């Protein structure tokens, strides 16, 4: 027995479950509301203010135009079905019942329904520039779930190779709810926004609509103060004679009761003793406050790529056409398709291998009215000496109808007709 051994054993050293400890130590502490650098910028003040307003993810979503654009795009993507296909030949593909389709269309994890998850993904992409989701795998490498992560929880690090001809890879350091961990790019779904530079995407509110959002916030605050004070703000009262302090105070009290606050009334104020009132400030119409706010709505919608008429802004006709079908096709083609392409590309290179791939079905958003759909389906099914390019079951699937067991998967091809000089 060693009498010099201490009775209290030293605590066992536990290494952090990350690959690069130096990189973690160099990272600032992160909070629930965002990066610590953003918090410090808000405290000490610098270029985070535009037109006197702080522009970040939280303040931007308080602007109705920003909220409407994000709600429109995120809701539209979340409503689209995401199917998994198996590619056979060059142009042949078949929809399959893949086990990963459950995570993409029903629930990525037990606490996240798929619709809310996709909205979360698009909100992070639009407002922060990137969206992250950790791929949970079993012992055999099989995907067992998808864990959505806030933008502020993830640090992206570019890992350079000793070989200058080899492309760098990405490694992700995650400040999770149960502790920090690191993972390679193969275990992280990284959905970047527009302008991905190899590490991060571009945020719409940071690069495309920062000034417009700042002006809109300031305009909202100004309008609230403008109408909260009873519209008429600054006036001067002229008196022919001298007014005592009691008379002045009585006049001010009467003015406040009638023309300020939410309880202001339109009852005129009776002036005595030769008093005359002159207005010093411009009215809302003279200052073009309302026109300025309308312009900011259009400016913000332009940055998000959202059509004005789809965020309840009636500012004239759209160049995408006058019909509902043409406008829906334009919205899918020019607004949603870039986001869908980036999401599909990330899913297919991280979750699926070989000839298996995932693809969104946007046919439901591109449908017109009943008459337009009937004409489209008639041409697609064929007839009157024209070959078809869709089957009956494909049409019924678009209309949420059950397939036909007999003849539903056959494409119509007209029989060749005998010419006038050909034998019967």
C-alpha positions in Angstrom: 0.0 0.0 0.0 1.3 3.4 -1.0 0.9 5.8 2.0 1.8 8.8 -0.2 -1.2 8.3 -2.6 -3.9 10.9 -2.2 -7.3 9.6 -1.3 -8.9 12.0 -3.8 -8.2 10.8 -7.3 -7.8 13.5 -10.0 -10.8 14.0 -12.3 -10.6 12.1 -15.5 -9.8 14.3 -18.5 -12.5 14.4 -21.1 -11.6 15.5 -24.6 -14.1 17.6 -26.5 -15.9 15.6 -29.3 -14.6 17.9 -32.1 -11.9 17.3 -34.5 -10.1 20.7 -34.3 -9.9 22.1 -30.8 -8.0 25.3 -31.8 -10.8 26.2 -34.3 -13.4 25.8 -31.5 -11.4 27.9 -29.1 -11.1 30.7 -31.6 -14.8 30.8 -32.2 -16.9 33.4 -30.2 -19.5 32.3 -27.8 -22.9 32.1 -29.5 -26.3 32.9 -28.1 -29.8 31.9 -28.9 -30.5 35.1 -30.9 -27.5 35.0 -33.2 -23.7 35.4 -33.4 -22.0 37.3 -30.7 -20.5 39.7 -33.2 -24.0 40.7 -34.3 -24.9 41.3 -30.6 -21.8 43.4 -30.1 -22.6 45.4 -33.2 -26.1 46.1 -31.9 -24.7 47.3 -28.6 -21.9 49.5 -29.7 -23.4 50.5 -33.1 -21.7 50.5 -36.5 -22.8 49.7 -40.0 -25.6 47.5 -38.8 -27.9 50.6 -38.8 -29.5 51.8 -42.0 -31.5 55.0 -42.1 -31.4 55.0 -38.3 -32.8 51.5 -37.9 -31.0 48.2 -36.9 -31.5 45.6 -39.7 -31.2 42.0 -38.8 -33.2 38.8 -39.0 -35.6 39.8 -36.1 -36.2 43.4 -37.1 -36.6 42.5 -40.8 -39.4 40.1 -40.1 -41.3 42.9 -38.4 -41.7 44.6 -41.8 -44.9 43.4 -43.4 -43.3 43.2 -46.9 -40.4 41.1 -45.7 -42.8 38.8 -43.8 -45.1 38.4 -46.8 -42.2 37.6 -49.2 -40.7 35.0 -46.8 -44.1 33.5 -46.0 -44.9 33.2 -49.7 -41.7 31.6 -50.8 -41.2 29.3 -47.8 -44.9 28.2 -47.8 -44.8 27.5 -51.5 -41.7 25.3 -51.2 -43.1 23.5 -48.1 -46.3 22.6 -49.9 -44.6 20.9 -52.9 -44.2 17.1 -52.8 -40.7 15.8 -53.0 -40.6 12.4 -54.8 -37.8 9.9 -55.1 -37.1 8.3 -58.5 -35.0 5.5 -59.9 -33.4 6.2 -63.3 -33.5 3.3 -65.7 -32.3 4.2 -69.2 -31.3 7.5 -70.6 -34.8 9.0 -70.4 -36.6 6.4 -68.3 -37.3 6.9 -64.6 -39.7 5.4 -62.2 -41.1 6.8 -58.9 -40.1 4.5 -56.0 -41.1 4.1 -52.4 -37.7 5.0 -50.9 -37.2 4.9 -47.1 -35.7 8.4 -47.1 -38.9 9.9 -48.6 -40.4 9.6 -45.1 -37.9 12.1 -43.7 -38.4 14.5 -46.6 -42.2 14.5 -46.8 -43.4 13.5 -43.3 -41.0 14.2 -40.5 -37.2 14.6 -40.5 -37.1 14.1 -36.8 -39.7 13.3 -34.1 -40.1 16.9 -33.1 -40.3 18.4 -36.6 -43.1 17.9 -39.2 -41.8 18.1 -42.7 -43.8 21.2 -43.6 -42.5 23.2 -40.7 -39.0 22.0 -41.4 -39.0 23.1 -45.0 -40.3 26.5 -44.0 -37.5 26.7 -41.5 -35.0 25.8 -44.2 -36.2 28.5 -46.5 -36.4 31.2 -43.8 -32.8 30.5 -42.9 -31.8 30.6 -46.6 -33.5 33.9 -47.3 -32.7 35.8 -44.1 -29.3 34.3 -43.2 -27.9 33.0 -46.5 -27.5 29.4 -45.4 -29.5 26.6 -43.8 -28.1 23.6 -42.1 -29.4 20.1 -41.1 -27.3 17.4 -39.5 -27.7 14.0 -41.0 -28.1 11.4 -38.3 -26.8 8.0 -39.3 -26.8 4.5 -37.8 -23.8 2.1 -37.4 -24.1 1.0 -41.0 -24.3 4.5 -42.4 -28.0 4.4 -43.0 -29.8 7.7 -42.4 -31.9 7.6 -39.2 -33.1 11.2 -39.1 -32.4 14.8 -40.0 -31.7 17.4 -37.3 -32.4 21.0 -38.2 -29.9 23.5 -36.9 -30.1 27.3 -36.5 -27.7 29.3 -38.5 -26.0 30.7 -35.4 -25.3 27.1 -34.2 -23.0 26.2 -37.1 -19.5 27.4 -37.9 -18.2 26.5 -41.4 -14.5 25.8 -41.8 -12.6 25.3 -45.1 -10.1 22.5 -44.8 -7.2 22.9 -47.2 -5.2 20.0 -48.6 -1.4 19.8 -48.7 -1.8 19.1 -52.4 -2.4 22.5 -54.2 -4.2 20.7 -57.0 -6.8 19.2 -54.7 -9.9 21.1 -53.9 -10.6 22.1 -50.3 -13.3 20.5 -48.3 -15.7 21.8 -45.7 -16.0 20.9 -42.0 -18.8 22.0 -39.7 -18.5 22.8 -36.0 -21.9 22.6 -34.3 -22.9 24.2 -31.0 -25.7 21.7 -30.4 -28.3 21.8 -27.6 -26.5 18.9 -25.8 -22.9 20.1 -26.5 -20.5 20.9 -29.3 -19.4 18.4 -32.0 -17.8 18.5 -35.4 -18.8 16.7 -38.6 -17.6 16.4 -42.2 -19.5 17.7 -45.2 -21.0 14.3 -45.9 -23.0 14.4 -42.7 -24.4 18.0 -43.1 -27.1 19.2 -45.4 -25.9 22.7 -46.3 -28.6 24.6 -48.3 -26.9 27.8 -49.5 -28.7 30.9 -50.8 -27.8 32.7 -54.0 -24.1 33.6 -54.4 -22.5 30.6 -52.7 -18.7 31.2 -52.5 -17.7 27.7 -51.3 -18.4 28.4 -47.7 -21.5 30.7 -47.3 -24.4 32.0 -49.3 -25.7 35.5 -49.6 -28.4 36.8 -47.3 -31.2 38.7 -49.0 -31.6 41.1 -46.1 -27.8 41.7 -46.0 -27.1 42.1 -49.7 -30.3 42.7 -51.6 -32.7 44.6 -49.4 -30.7 46.0 -46.5 -31.2 49.6 -47.3 -34.9 49.1 -48.3 -35.6 47.3 -45.1 -33.9 49.9 -43.0 -35.9 52.7 -44.7 -39.1 50.7 -44.3 -38.5 50.2 -40.5 -37.8 53.9 -40.1 -40.9 54.8 -42.1 -43.0 52.5 -40.0 -41.7 54.1 -36.8 -42.3 57.6 -38.2 -45.8 56.7 -39.3 -46.6 55.3 -35.9 -45.4 58.4 -34.2 -47.1 60.6 -36.8 -50.5 59.1 -36.3 -50.0 58.4 -32.6 -49.7 62.1 -31.9 -52.9 62.9 -33.7 -51.5 63.5 -37.2 -50.9 67.3 -36.6 -47.6 67.5 -34.9 -46.0 71.0 -34.6 -47.9 74.3 -34.6 -47.3 77.8 -33.4 -49.9 79.9 -31.6 -49.9 83.6 -32.1 -51.4 86.0 -29.5 -52.1 89.7 -30.0 -51.5 90.3 -26.3 -49.5 88.8 -23.5 -50.7 85.4 -22.1 -50.0 84.5 -18.5 -48.6 81.1 -17.5 -52.0 79.9 -16.3 -53.6 80.8 -19.5 -50.9 79.1 -21.6 -51.1 75.9 -19.5 -54.9 75.9 -19.8 -54.6 76.2 -23.6 -52.0 73.4 -23.8 -54.2 71.1 -21.7 -57.2 71.7 -23.9 -55.1 71.0 -27.0 -53.8 67.7 -25.7 -57.2 66.5 -24.7 -58.6 67.2 -28.2 -55.8 66.5 -30.7 -53.3 64.0 -29.3 -53.3 60.3 -28.5 -55.7 57.6 -29.6 -58.7 59.3 -28.0 -58.3 62.5 -30.1 -61.5 64.0 -31.4 -62.3 66.2 -34.3 -64.1 68.8 -32.2 -62.6 72.2 -33.0 -60.8 74.1 -30.4 -62.3 77.5 -29.6 -59.7 80.3 -29.6 -60.2 83.5 -27.6 -58.2 86.6 -26.8 -57.0 87.0 -30.5 -55.2 83.6 -30.8 -54.2 82.4 -34.2 -52.7 78.9 -35.1 -50.3 78.3 -37.9 -48.9 74.8 -38.9 -45.1 74.5 -39.1 -44.7 70.9 -40.4 -45.9 69.2 -43.6 -48.8 66.8 -43.6 -48.4 63.1 -44.4 -49.5 63.8 -48.0 -47.1 66.7 -48.4 -44.2 64.6 -47.1 -45.3 61.7 -49.4 -45.1 59.3 -46.5 -47.6 56.9 -47.9 -46.0 56.9 -51.4 -42.6 56.2 -49.9 -44.0 53.2 -48.0 -45.5 51.8 -51.1 -42.2 52.1 -52.9 -40.4 50.3 -50.2 -42.8 47.3 -50.5 -42.0 47.1 -54.2 -38.3 47.5 -53.6 -38.3 44.7 -51.0 -40.4 42.4 -53.2 -37.9 42.9 -56.0 -35.0 41.8 -53.8 -36.8 38.6 -52.8 -38.0 37.9 -56.4 -41.6 37.9 -55.3 -44.3 39.3 -57.6 -46.1 42.3 -56.1 -49.6 40.9 -56.7 -48.8 37.8 -54.6 -47.9 39.8 -51.5 -51.2 41.8 -51.7 -49.5 44.9 -53.3 -51.6 46.2 -56.1 -49.1 48.3 -58.1 -50.3 47.7 -61.6 -50.2 44.7 -63.9 -47.4 42.1 -64.0 -45.2 41.4 -67.0 -45.8 37.6 -66.5 -49.2 37.7 -68.1 -52.8 38.5 -67.0 -54.1 35.0 -66.4 -53.7 33.1 -63.1 -52.0 30.2 -65.0 -49.4 32.5 -66.6 -48.7 34.2 -63.3 -48.4 30.9 -61.4 -46.0 29.5 -64.1 -43.9 32.7 -63.8 -43.7 32.5 -60.0 -42.6 28.8 -60.2 -40.1 29.4 -63.0 -38.4 32.7 -61.9 -38.9 32.7 -58.1 -39.1 29.1 -56.8 -37.1 27.1 -59.3 -33.6 28.5 -58.3 -34.4 27.5 -54.6 -35.6 24.1 -55.7 -32.6 23.4 -57.8 -30.2 24.2 -54.9 -32.2 22.0 -52.5 -32.4 19.1 -54.9 -28.7 19.2 -55.7 -27.7 19.1 -52.0 -30.1 16.2 -51.3 -29.0 14.1 -54.2 -25.3 14.4 -53.5 -25.6 13.8 -49.7 -28.5 11.3 -49.3 -28.9 9.4 -52.6 -26.4 7.4 -54.7 -26.3 5.9 -58.1 -29.4 6.2 -60.2 -31.7 7.2 -57.3 -32.5 10.9 -57.0 -35.1 13.2 -55.5 -37.1 15.8 -57.4 -39.8 18.3 -56.6 -43.2 18.1 -58.3 -44.4 21.7 -59.1 -47.2 20.6 -61.4 -49.8 21.5 -58.7 -48.7 25.1 -58.6 -48.7 25.5 -62.4 -52.3 24.3 -62.9 -54.8 26.9 -64.1 -58.6 26.9 -63.8 -60.9 24.0 -64.7 -61.2 25.0 -68.3 -57.5 25.5 -68.8 -56.7 22.2 -67.1 -59.2 20.4 -69.2 -57.7 21.7 -72.4 -54.2 20.9 -71.2 -55.1 17.3 -70.2 -57.0 16.8 -73.5 -53.9 17.6 -75.5 -51.7 15.7 -73.1 -53.8 12.5 -73.4 -53.9 12.8 -77.2 -56.7 12.2 -79.7 -57.9 13.6 -83.0 -54.9 12.3 -84.9 -52.5 13.6 -82.3 -50.3 11.4 -80.1 -50.4 11.8 -76.3 -47.5 12.4 -73.9 -49.3 11.6 -70.6 -51.2 8.6 -69.4 -54.6 8.6 -67.7 -53.0 7.7 -64.4 -50.6 10.5 -64.6 -53.4 13.0 -65.1 -55.4 11.4 -62.2 -52.4 11.6 -60.0 -52.2 15.4 -60.6 -55.9 15.7 -59.7 -55.4 13.5 -56.5 -57.5 10.7 -57.9 -56.8 6.9 -57.5 -55.2 5.2 -60.6 -57.0 3.0 -63.0 -55.9 -0.7 -62.9 -56.7 -1.4 -66.5 -55.4 0.8 -69.3 -54.4 3.7 -67.1 -50.6 3.5 -67.9 -50.9 3.3 -71.7 -50.0 6.4 -73.8 -52.4 7.0 -76.6 -51.0 6.6 -80.1 -53.3 7.1 -83.1 -53.5 4.4 -85.7 -52.0 5.4 -89.1 -54.7 6.3 -91.6 -54.8 5.2 -95.2 -54.2 7.9 -97.7 -56.4 8.5 -100.7 -54.1 6.5 -103.1 -53.2 3.8 -100.6 -55.0 0.4 -100.6 -57.3 -0.3 -97.7 
